[in-house]
Amino acid sequence: MRQLLAAAFLSSAILSHAGGVFNVIDFGAKGDGKTLDSPAINAAIEAAVAEGGGQVLLPAGTFLSGSIRLKSNIELHLSPGCLLLAAPAEMKAYDESEEWGDFPQYQDGGHTYFRNSLIWAEGQENISITGSGMIDGEGLTRKDTERAGNLQGGSIGTGDKAIALKQCRRVTLRDFTVYRGGHFAVIMTGCDLSTLDNLTIDTNRDGIDIDCCKYMTVTNCKVNTPHDDALVLKSSYALKKPVLCEHIAVTNCNVTGYKCGTLLDGTYVPEKVNWVCGRFKLGTESNGGYRNITLSNSTFNYSSGLAFEEVDQGIMENITVSNITMSHVHHYPIYITTGCRNRGPKEVTRKSSARDIQISNVIADDCDSLCSIIITGMPDEPVRNVWLNNIRLQFRGGGAKELVNKDYREQGTNYPEPKFAGETPAYGLYARHVLGLNANNLTFTYDRPEFRPAVVLDDVRDSKIDDIDAPTEAGVEKIVMFNCENVDI
């Protein structure tokens, strides 16, 4: 019935557009928050496609919607005062997920299926979502239960992501707001030549996920994610092969972990979190790996910090971070690790690797006493060539003296999250299985008495540690080394 109604409006509305603008009201959309408007929105998109492309305009109003299928050469424009409201599951308004086939799923359903989303596109070019309107994912699930054509424990028609784009080129997302974005507010997989600019995201799971993408800029975005990752790069098997995530530049962004909704309403309520909130992350899906990634000129508040995790047999190289400020840091400020979770084909035998990572000009206060800076490789494959320059960290302190001899767990096949490994042996910097660590001009302080060393190095070679300004309690050494070779202090 919805398709018949849309077709009826199409024949009359296709003649009403002017200047390449297709107003969804002309195709039967009501914008009253009660009528399901996605059939009319999709009809406007099809009419624009038939004309070679154009802008599909959502004016002021509340547009209740299921799946919107974005097509090549289409700009979906959310006008000031426009609210695109995700329909509830009982309306069965979302497309069924695509079939995956017999190929093994090495990643979870959220990275595998795309069509059960509020806005989705696959294999399209020159597509945009713009405007200062808002997307409210009220009717989306935040659970990771996606399965082909259905949701485990749910029903066909349940929506799970606000925006899901797969293998698209020349994508622009600009100026709009996402509130309650479902499992992912934005997920882009295998997309090239893309621009994300001036987005505001206040959501209950992941903010922006960039998977197997290249040549992308993320600028001027504000991302509040109290229960999951804010800006995260991944390199999964969602394209049924390992694909590098590379040539990605992120700058001028704000990452926070306030209670969902309080970034938007201006109350900024810190959320009590369990194991992660906010943060900029590479991983954990890392089959292809990451190369030529930059993060700069960004702020973090009530958030975890930087997590660079290569654990699925890919590479992580040429990573730079500069000009970062953090306040109220949850668990860790900086975390670099490799491991052998190896969630991929069994016939792949290469080891995960990381090299050429530079982090400079970082200031953080009120850092959790759980973790220092952490840099850990594997016994037979060290992390290589890491530079830490001009870093100032203020910790809460309170670590016990015996932690210096703690048998800190090897990453191995474990999930790479420091919480599960517990307190680090050092309060400022802990490095193990590293070849070529160059640390210069680091300042660490603490609020409560801290009985761990400032720095612990274990199996660190061919390295230089220079100009470390860090207090210690009486009888506690500032720098402790185990099994190290050729370390210049």
C-alpha positions in Angstrom: 0.0 0.0 0.0 2.8 2.4 0.9 4.4 1.8 -2.5 1.1 2.4 -4.3 0.6 5.7 -2.5 4.2 6.8 -3.2 3.7 6.0 -6.9 0.5 8.0 -7.1 2.3 11.1 -5.7 5.3 10.5 -7.9 3.4 11.0 -11.2 2.2 14.5 -10.1 5.1 15.6 -8.0 7.9 14.9 -10.5 6.8 17.9 -12.4 6.7 20.2 -9.4 10.4 20.4 -8.6 12.4 23.5 -9.5 16.1 24.0 -9.7 16.9 20.4 -8.9 15.1 20.6 -5.5 12.7 17.8 -4.6 10.6 18.7 -1.6 9.3 15.6 0.1 6.1 17.4 1.0 5.3 17.3 -2.8 5.6 13.5 -2.7 3.1 13.0 0.2 5.3 13.5 3.3 3.3 15.0 6.2 6.0 15.9 8.7 3.5 15.6 11.5 5.5 13.0 13.5 2.7 10.4 13.1 2.5 9.6 9.5 5.2 7.2 8.2 7.0 9.5 5.7 9.8 7.2 4.5 7.8 6.1 1.4 7.4 9.7 0.3 11.1 10.4 1.0 12.2 7.5 -1.1 9.8 8.5 -3.8 11.4 11.9 -3.9 14.8 10.3 -4.1 13.7 8.1 -7.0 12.3 11.2 -8.8 15.5 13.0 -8.4 17.5 10.0 -9.7 15.3 9.9 -12.7 16.2 13.6 -13.4 19.9 12.8 -13.0 20.2 13.9 -9.4 19.4 16.8 -7.1 18.6 17.9 -3.6 15.8 16.0 -1.7 14.6 18.6 0.8 13.1 17.9 4.2 11.6 21.2 5.4 10.8 22.0 9.0 8.7 19.3 10.7 8.9 15.9 12.3 9.3 13.2 9.7 8.6 9.7 11.1 10.7 7.3 9.0 11.9 3.8 8.3 14.7 3.0 5.9 15.7 5.7 3.5 17.7 4.5 0.5 20.2 7.1 -0.6 21.2 7.0 -4.2 24.0 8.4 -6.4 24.0 12.2 -7.1 21.5 12.9 -4.3 21.8 15.4 -1.5 19.5 14.7 1.4 19.0 18.1 3.0 17.7 18.4 6.6 16.4 22.0 6.9 16.5 24.0 10.1 13.7 22.8 12.2 13.6 19.4 10.6 13.5 16.3 12.8 14.0 12.9 11.1 12.6 10.5 13.7 13.4 6.8 13.5 10.2 4.7 13.6 9.6 2.2 16.3 10.2 -1.5 15.6 6.5 -2.4 15.7 6.0 -0.4 12.5 8.3 -2.8 10.6 9.5 0.1 8.6 13.1 -0.9 8.1 14.6 -2.9 5.2 15.6 -6.5 5.8 19.4 -7.0 6.2 21.2 -8.3 3.2 22.2 -12.0 2.9 25.8 -12.7 3.8 26.2 -16.1 2.2 28.6 -18.9 3.3 31.6 -16.6 3.9 32.5 -16.7 7.6 31.6 -13.6 9.6 34.8 -12.5 11.4 33.1 -9.3 12.7 29.9 -8.8 14.6 26.6 -8.1 12.9 26.8 -4.4 13.2 29.7 -4.3 10.9 28.2 -6.9 8.5 24.7 -5.7 7.8 23.7 -2.3 6.6 20.2 -2.2 5.2 18.3 -2.4 8.5 19.2 1.3 9.1 17.5 4.6 9.0 19.5 5.9 6.1 21.6 3.5 4.0 23.4 3.3 0.7 25.6 0.7 -1.0 27.8 1.2 -4.0 26.6 4.8 -4.6 28.6 7.9 -5.7 28.4 11.6 -5.0 26.0 11.4 -2.1 25.4 13.9 0.7 23.5 14.4 3.9 23.5 18.1 4.9 21.7 20.8 6.8 21.3 21.8 10.4 18.3 19.5 11.1 18.4 16.6 13.5 18.2 12.8 13.2 16.6 11.2 16.3 17.1 7.4 16.5 14.4 6.9 19.1 13.1 3.8 17.4 16.5 2.2 16.8 18.0 -0.6 18.8 21.4 -0.1 20.4 22.0 -3.9 20.7 24.4 -5.8 18.6 22.0 -8.6 17.5 21.9 -8.2 13.7 21.4 -11.2 11.6 20.5 -11.6 7.9 16.9 -10.6 7.3 16.1 -10.5 11.0 17.3 -9.6 14.5 18.0 -12.3 16.9 15.4 -12.1 19.5 13.6 -9.4 17.6 11.5 -9.0 14.5 12.0 -8.2 10.8 11.8 -4.4 10.5 13.8 -3.4 13.5 16.3 -0.6 12.7 19.8 -0.6 14.2 21.9 2.2 12.8 21.2 5.9 12.0 23.5 6.1 8.9 25.1 3.1 7.2 27.1 3.6 4.0 29.0 0.8 2.2 31.4 1.0 -0.7 30.4 4.5 -1.6 32.6 7.2 -3.1 32.6 11.0 -2.8 30.4 11.1 0.4 29.7 14.4 2.3 28.1 14.5 5.7 27.8 18.0 7.0 26.2 20.2 9.7 23.4 17.9 11.0 22.9 16.4 14.5 22.4 12.8 15.5 20.7 12.0 18.8 20.4 8.3 20.0 22.0 6.8 16.9 21.4 3.1 17.6 24.3 0.7 17.5 26.2 3.1 15.3 25.3 6.8 14.7 27.4 6.7 11.5 29.2 3.7 10.0 31.1 3.9 6.8 32.6 0.8 5.3 34.8 0.7 2.2 34.0 4.3 1.4 36.6 6.6 -0.4 37.0 10.3 -0.9 34.7 11.4 1.9 34.2 14.4 4.1 32.6 14.5 7.5 32.3 18.1 8.8 30.6 19.9 11.6 28.5 17.0 12.9 27.1 16.9 16.4 26.5 13.4 17.7 25.1 12.6 21.2 24.4 8.9 21.2 24.1 5.8 23.3 26.6 3.5 21.5 29.3 4.3 18.9 29.6 7.7 17.3 31.5 7.6 14.0 32.9 4.3 12.8 35.2 4.3 9.8 35.9 0.8 8.5 38.2 -0.1 5.5 38.0 3.5 4.2 40.6 5.7 2.6 41.0 9.4 1.7 38.7 10.8 4.3 38.7 13.9 6.5 36.7 14.3 9.7 36.7 17.9 10.9 34.9 20.1 13.5 32.8 17.3 14.9 31.4 17.0 18.5 30.9 13.4 19.5 29.4 12.4 22.9 29.4 8.7 23.6 29.1 7.8 27.3 28.9 4.0 26.7 31.1 3.3 23.7 33.6 4.7 21.2 33.4 8.2 19.8 35.7 8.3 16.8 36.8 4.8 15.8 38.7 3.5 12.8 38.4 -0.2 12.0 39.6 -2.6 9.4 37.3 -5.6 9.5 36.4 -8.5 7.1 33.1 -6.8 6.3 34.2 -6.6 2.6 35.1 -10.3 2.7 38.8 -9.5 2.4 41.3 -7.5 4.5 41.3 -3.9 3.5 43.5 -1.2 5.0 42.0 1.9 6.6 44.3 4.6 5.4 44.9 8.2 4.6 42.4 9.5 7.3 42.8 12.9 8.8 40.8 13.9 12.0 41.1 17.4 13.3 39.3 20.1 15.4 37.0 17.6 17.1 35.5 17.4 20.7 35.1 14.0 22.3 33.0 13.7 25.5 31.4 11.1 27.8 28.5 12.9 29.3 25.1 11.3 29.9 23.4 10.8 26.6 21.3 13.9 25.7 23.1 16.3 28.0 25.6 17.5 25.4 22.6 18.6 23.4 20.6 20.2 26.2 23.6 21.9 27.7 23.5 20.3 31.2 26.7 18.3 30.5 26.1 15.6 33.2 29.1 13.2 33.6 28.0 9.6 33.1 29.0 6.8 35.4 30.6 4.3 32.9 31.8 0.8 33.2 34.7 0.1 30.9 34.8 2.6 28.1 33.4 6.0 27.1 34.3 8.4 24.4 37.9 8.0 23.1 39.6 8.0 19.7 40.4 4.4 18.7 42.0 2.3 16.1 40.5 -1.2 16.4 39.6 -3.6 17.6 38.7 -5.0 14.2 42.1 -4.8 12.5 42.4 -7.5 9.8 43.9 -5.1 7.2 45.2 -2.5 9.6 45.8 1.3 9.6 48.3 3.4 7.7 48.8 7.2 7.4 46.4 8.3 10.1 46.5 11.7 11.8 44.6 13.2 14.8 45.2 16.8 15.7 43.9 19.9 17.5 41.1 18.0 19.5 39.8 17.9 23.0 38.6 15.1 25.3 36.4 15.5 28.4 35.1 12.8 30.8 36.3 10.4 28.2 38.9 7.6 27.7 41.8 8.8 25.7 43.7 7.4 22.7 43.6 3.6 22.0 45.6 2.1 19.1 45.0 -1.6 18.9 46.3 -4.0 16.2 45.3 -7.5 17.2 44.0 -9.2 14.0 47.1 -9.7 11.9 47.1 -6.4 10.2 49.6 -3.5 10.2 49.5 -0.2 12.1 52.0 2.3 10.8 52.6 6.0 10.2 50.3 7.3 12.9 50.6 10.8 14.2 48.8 12.6 17.1 49.4 16.3 18.0 47.9 19.1 20.0 45.5 17.2 22.3 43.9 18.2 25.6 42.1 15.9 28.0 40.3 16.4 31.3 38.8 13.7 33.6 40.4 10.8 31.7 38.7 7.4 32.1 41.1 4.5 32.6 44.0 5.6 30.3 45.3 8.6 28.4 47.4 6.8 25.7 47.3 3.1 24.9 49.2 1.4 22.1 49.2 -2.4 21.8 49.5 -5.4 19.5 48.2 -8.8 20.1 47.2 -12.1 18.5 43.4 -12.3 18.8 43.6 -13.1 15.1 39.8 -13.0 14.4 40.1 -13.9 10.7 40.8 -16.8 8.4 42.9 -19.5 10.0 45.2 -19.8 6.9 46.5 -16.2 7.5 49.7 -16.7 9.5 51.3 -13.2 9.6 51.7 -11.4 12.9 50.1 -8.1 13.9 52.6 -5.3 13.8 52.9 -1.7 14.7 55.6 0.9 13.9 56.3 4.6 13.4 53.8 6.2 15.8 54.4 9.7 17.0 52.4 11.4 19.8 53.2 15.0 20.8 51.9 18.0 22.6 49.4 16.3 24.9 48.1 17.8 28.1 45.7 15.8 30.4 44.4 16.3 33.9 42.5 14.1 36.4 43.8 10.9 34.8 42.5 7.6 36.2 45.1 6.0 38.5 44.4 2.6 36.9 46.7 3.0 33.9 49.8 5.0 32.8 50.6 5.5 29.2 50.8 1.9 27.9 52.9 0.6 25.0 53.0 -3.1 24.7 54.0 -5.4 21.8 54.5 -9.1 21.6 57.6 -11.0 22.7 58.4 -12.1 19.1 57.1 -8.9 17.4 57.9 -5.7 19.3 56.2 -2.4 18.7 58.8 -0.4 16.7 59.7 3.2 16.6 57.4 5.2 18.9 58.0 8.9 19.7 56.5 10.6 22.7 57.2 14.3 22.9 56.0 17.2 25.1 53.4 15.3 27.1 52.0 16.6 30.5 49.8 14.2 32.5 48.3 14.7 36.0 47.2 11.5 37.7 44.9 10.8 40.7 47.6 8.6 42.2 47.3 6.0 45.0 49.2 3.1 43.4 50.7 0.5 45.7 54.5 -0.1 45.8 54.3 -3.9 45.1 52.7 -3.2 41.6 56.2 -2.6 40.2 56.7 -6.3 40.2 53.3 -7.2 38.9 53.1 -9.9 36.2 51.2 -7.6 33.9 49.4 -9.8 31.4 50.6 -10.4 27.9 48.0 -9.3 25.3 48.0 -12.7 23.6 44.5 -13.6 22.5 42.8 -11.5 25.1 40.5 -8.6 24.2 42.7 -5.6 24.2 41.2 -3.5 27.0 43.4 -2.3 29.9 40.7 -2.6 32.4 40.9 -6.4 32.1 44.6 -6.3 32.8 44.3 -4.2 35.9 46.7 -1.6 37.3 49.9 -1.0 35.4 53.3 -1.4 37.2 54.2 2.3 36.6 52.0 5.4 37.2 53.3 7.4 34.2 54.7 5.2 31.4 54.7 1.4 31.1 56.4 -0.1 28.0 57.1 -3.7 27.2 58.3 -5.5 24.0 59.3 -2.2 22.3 62.1 -1.6 19.9 63.0 2.1 19.4 61.1 4.1 22.1 62.0 7.8 22.1 60.4 9.7 25.0 61.3 13.4 25.5 60.0 16.1 27.7 57.4 14.2 29.7 55.9 15.6 32.9 53.9 13.4 35.3 52.3 14.5 38.5 49.9 12.9 41.0 47.4 14.1 43.6 47.5 11.2 46.2 50.7 9.5 47.3 51.9 7.2 44.5 54.3 4.4 45.3 54.8 3.0 41.8 57.7 4.2 39.7 57.0 6.9 37.2 58.4 4.7 34.3 58.7 0.9 34.0 60.4 -0.5 30.9 60.4 -4.3 30.3 62.1 -5.8 27.2 62.7 -2.4 25.7 65.6 -2.0 23.3 67.5 0.6 21.3 65.6 3.5 23.0 66.2 6.9 24.5 64.3 8.3 27.5 65.2 12.0 28.0 63.9 14.8 30.2 61.4 13.0 32.4 60.0 15.3 35.1 58.2 13.1 37.6 58.0 13.0 41.4 58.4 9.8 43.4 57.8 8.9 47.0 60.7 8.2 49.3 62.4 5.0 48.5 60.7 4.6 45.1 62.9 4.8 41.9 61.7 7.0 39.1 62.7 4.6 36.3 62.8 0.8 36.6 64.0 -1.5 33.8 63.7 -5.2 33.3 65.4 -7.2 30.5 66.3 -4.0 28.6 69.2 -3.4 26.2 70.8 -0.3 24.8 68.4 2.2 26.6 69.9 5.7 27.0 68.4 7.4 30.1 
